[in-house]
Amino acid sequence: MRLDKLLSNASNLTRSQASKAIRQGDVTVDGVVAQKGTVKVTEENQVIYLGTTISAPKPRYYMLNKPLGCVSANKDKNTLTVFDYLLVPRREQLHVAGRLDKDTTGLLIATDDGKWSHRLTSPKHEHSKRYRVDLAETITPEAKQLLEQGIMLEGEKKLTKPAVVDVLDSQKIILHITEGRYHQVKRMLLAVGNEVVGLHREAIGHIELDPGLEQGAWRHLSPQEIDLSKA
């Protein structure tokens, strides 16, 4: 990792402030005053800034109960984002693992661990996503069967992977899918002649939305939730 990036990530300094501190001689690497922020350092190097040892921060993993009306983006000029609720340091370094639409609520995960989030959300790993879906019309046995067989979405060239559908009542279902296509749940129900009027994500893989989290509230993921080896 570049020295200026390490210093910025591990402190409250911006990248430009970190670069300035290095130029001023405030940072040493293995006892030698650093000259440039572009120098590469590893965990084996001892980096000290104004007498304090600097080490790369550990990856962060957060669960948020996403409310209605905010978008899954770091910044938006016109509306609230999920990061207006996730009030943690260095939010700009986080990304959403599995976005939710503005009008969808429920489990949202934010992290700065790109490899982990890819493994969690990539269709090839088949981590099931579970949604509670409110429908405009009655779900028919034929529609349920089509969803569980896999259907062709408008504009697509490949069938969706088979879903699992649990019918709660005539206009409410639990839908399990292993993909993450654009507006997939809404498009799947449209393809079988219905319409989604309410959508709430309850789980991704083994990670369940904490029932104790109110809308807009967040917490750190537990070590068990972070561990994908058994998922």
Secondary structure, DSSP 8 states (H G I E B T S, - for coil): -BHHHHHHHTSS--HHHHHHHHHTT-EEETTEE---TT-B--TTS-EEETTEEE------EEEEEE-TT-BSSS--SSS-BGGGT---TTGGG-EESS---TTEEEEEEEES-HHHHHHHH-GGG---EEEEEEESS---HHHHHHHHH----TT-SS-----EEEEEETTEEEEEES---TTHHHHHHHHTT--EEEEEEEEETTEE--TT--TT-EEE--HHHH--TT-
